[in-house]
Amino acid sequence: MMYSPFSDSMVDWLSRDRVTVVVAANIQFESGTAYVHSGTGTIVINGFVYYGMGRMGSIDDVNETNTTSPSQLKMTLSGLDMSLFAKTLNERCVGRSAEIFLVAIDDSGQVRVADLIFQGKVSSTGATAGETNALQYTVSNIFEDWQRPFPDRFTDESHQSAQSGDRIFRYVAQMSERSIFWGSKKDAPGFTYS
């Protein structure tokens, strides 16, 4: 059995003699979510209207690795005038969600299938001012978050700082010192209450 990152419906549409395919993306900004696609006009995906950007937007290639290694995708928005460039540059989006879809569209301009092909969070932004006025957003998949250390510990003190009054971890420190009597009727010593 061969793995395909696409749904059966997408494979069916991609195997046709003639099909229009666009890439659609949504990024959450502080002021709201931007919905765009690589074609022209508007399309609707999952009830949201995506606006065509044509050549103003581009997405770099991303490779399928079949591992839990982090991967990144770069999206670029170019051709903005200076006022819009400055406004967009000041939007906070690092750490916010982003999704990329491959979308098959029929001859009447209706979306027939939209497959999620990349999902992650914006990990960094960049800008190039001058002739092109380009903004670049780097989106990292969930595996990059796994590379970061987890700030909390499974201790009573750590849990109390987040959930005051919940004592679910109060015996964790004592558990590491306890004897376990497997298959025995002998009971372990009782916990000391704190």
C-alpha positions as CSV (number, residue, x, y, z in Angstrom):
1,M,0.0,0.0,0.0
2,M,1.4,3.4,-1.0
3,Y,1.0,6.5,1.2
4,S,-0.4,9.6,-0.4
5,P,-0.6,13.0,1.4
6,F,-3.8,13.7,-0.6
7,S,-7.3,12.6,-0.1
8,D,-8.9,10.2,-2.7
9,S,-11.0,13.1,-4.0
10,M,-7.9,15.2,-4.6
11,V,-6.1,12.3,-6.3
12,D,-9.2,11.9,-8.5
13,W,-9.2,15.7,-9.4
14,L,-5.4,15.8,-10.0
15,S,-5.7,12.8,-12.4
16,R,-8.1,14.6,-14.7
17,D,-7.0,15.9,-18.1
18,R,-7.7,19.5,-17.1
19,V,-7.9,20.9,-13.6
20,T,-7.2,24.3,-11.9
21,V,-5.2,24.0,-8.7
22,V,-4.3,26.9,-6.3
23,V,-2.6,27.0,-3.0
24,A,-4.6,28.7,-0.2
25,A,-3.2,29.9,3.1
26,N,-4.5,31.5,6.2
27,I,-2.4,33.2,8.9
28,Q,-3.6,34.5,12.2
29,F,-2.5,38.1,12.8
30,E,-3.2,40.2,15.9
31,S,-5.9,42.1,14.1
32,G,-7.5,39.0,12.5
33,T,-6.9,36.1,10.2
34,A,-5.7,36.7,6.6
35,Y,-7.2,34.3,4.0
36,V,-5.4,34.3,0.6
37,H,-4.8,32.1,-2.4
38,S,-2.5,31.9,-5.3
39,G,-5.2,32.5,-8.0
40,T,-7.4,35.5,-8.7
41,G,-10.9,36.3,-7.4
42,T,-12.4,34.7,-4.3
43,I,-13.0,31.1,-3.3
44,V,-14.7,29.6,-0.2
45,I,-13.0,26.9,1.9
46,N,-14.6,25.6,5.0
47,G,-17.0,28.6,5.1
48,F,-14.2,31.2,4.9
49,V,-13.6,33.5,1.9
50,Y,-10.0,33.4,0.5
51,Y,-8.9,36.3,-1.7
52,G,-6.7,35.9,-4.7
53,M,-3.3,37.4,-4.7
54,G,-1.9,36.2,-8.0
55,R,1.8,36.8,-8.2
56,M,1.9,39.0,-5.1
57,G,2.3,35.9,-3.0
58,S,4.6,32.9,-3.1
59,I,5.3,29.8,-1.1
60,D,8.6,27.9,-1.1
61,D,8.8,24.2,-1.6
62,V,8.6,22.0,1.4
63,N,9.7,18.3,1.4
64,E,7.9,15.4,3.0
65,T,10.4,13.8,5.4
66,N,8.3,11.0,7.1
67,T,10.1,11.8,10.3
68,T,9.4,13.8,13.4
69,S,12.0,16.3,12.5
70,P,10.9,19.9,12.3
71,S,10.2,21.4,8.9
72,Q,9.7,25.0,7.8
73,L,7.9,26.7,5.0
74,K,8.5,30.2,3.8
75,M,5.7,32.4,2.5
76,T,6.3,35.8,0.8
77,L,4.0,38.7,0.2
78,S,5.5,41.2,-2.2
79,G,4.6,44.3,-4.2
80,L,3.0,46.3,-1.4
81,D,3.1,50.1,-1.3
82,M,5.1,51.6,1.6
83,S,2.1,52.5,3.8
84,L,0.6,49.0,3.5
85,F,4.1,47.5,3.9
86,A,4.7,49.3,7.2
87,K,1.3,48.4,8.5
88,T,1.7,44.7,7.7
89,L,5.2,44.7,9.0
90,N,4.0,45.8,12.5
91,E,1.3,43.1,12.7
92,R,2.2,40.6,15.4
93,C,2.0,37.0,14.1
94,V,4.9,35.1,15.6
95,G,3.6,32.1,17.5
96,R,0.2,32.2,15.7
97,S,-1.3,29.5,13.6
98,A,-1.1,29.1,9.9
99,E,-2.5,26.6,7.4
100,I,-1.7,25.8,3.8
101,F,-4.2,24.0,1.5
102,L,-4.0,22.5,-2.0
103,V,-7.3,23.4,-3.7
104,A,-8.8,21.9,-6.8
105,I,-11.3,24.2,-8.6
106,D,-13.7,23.2,-11.4
107,D,-14.3,25.1,-14.6
108,S,-17.0,27.3,-13.0
109,G,-14.6,28.5,-10.3
110,Q,-16.1,26.4,-7.5
111,V,-13.9,24.6,-5.0
112,R,-14.2,20.9,-5.4
113,V,-11.7,19.7,-2.8
114,A,-9.3,21.4,-0.4
115,D,-6.6,19.3,1.3
116,L,-4.6,20.6,4.3
117,I,-1.0,20.1,3.2
118,F,0.9,22.1,5.9
119,Q,-0.1,23.3,9.4
120,G,2.0,25.1,12.0
121,K,2.9,28.4,13.6
122,V,4.7,31.4,12.4
123,S,8.2,31.2,13.8
124,S,9.8,34.3,12.3
125,T,9.2,37.2,10.0
126,G,11.4,39.2,7.7
127,A,11.2,42.1,5.3
128,T,13.0,43.4,2.2
129,A,12.3,47.1,1.4
130,G,13.0,48.7,-1.9
131,E,11.7,47.8,-5.4
132,T,9.7,44.8,-4.2
133,N,8.8,45.6,-0.6
134,A,8.5,41.9,0.4
135,L,7.4,40.5,3.7
136,Q,8.5,36.9,4.5
137,Y,6.8,34.6,7.1
138,T,8.4,31.4,8.2
139,V,5.9,28.7,9.3
140,S,7.2,25.8,11.3
141,N,5.3,22.6,11.9
142,I,4.4,21.1,15.3
143,F,7.6,19.2,15.6
144,E,9.6,22.4,16.1
145,D,7.5,23.0,19.3
146,W,8.6,19.5,20.5
147,Q,12.3,20.7,20.3
148,R,11.6,23.4,22.9
149,P,11.8,22.5,26.6
150,F,8.5,22.2,28.4
151,P,8.4,25.0,31.0
152,D,6.3,23.1,33.6
153,R,7.3,20.1,35.7
154,F,5.1,17.3,37.0
155,T,5.4,18.5,40.6
156,D,3.0,19.8,43.1
157,E,4.6,23.3,43.2
158,S,4.6,23.6,39.4
159,H,1.0,22.5,39.1
160,Q,-0.1,24.7,42.0
161,S,1.3,27.8,40.2
162,A,-1.1,27.1,37.3
163,Q,-4.0,25.4,39.1
164,S,-4.2,26.7,42.7
165,G,-5.9,24.3,45.0
166,D,-5.6,21.3,42.7
167,R,-3.4,18.8,44.6
168,I,-3.2,16.0,42.0
169,F,0.6,15.9,42.0
170,R,1.1,16.2,45.9
171,Y,2.6,12.6,46.1
172,V,4.9,12.7,43.1
173,A,8.0,13.4,45.1
174,Q,7.3,10.5,47.5
175,M,6.5,8.1,44.6
176,S,10.2,8.0,43.4
177,E,11.2,6.6,46.9
178,R,8.5,4.0,47.3
179,S,8.8,0.3,47.1
180,I,6.5,-1.6,44.8
181,F,5.5,-5.1,45.8
182,W,4.4,-6.8,42.6
183,G,2.1,-9.8,43.1
184,S,2.2,-9.5,46.9
185,K,-0.4,-9.0,49.4
186,K,2.0,-6.8,51.3
187,D,0.9,-3.1,51.2
188,A,3.3,-0.3,50.6
189,P,3.8,2.2,53.4
190,G,1.3,5.0,53.6
191,F,2.0,8.5,52.2
192,T,2.9,11.3,54.5
193,Y,0.6,14.2,54.1
194,S,1.8,17.7,53.5
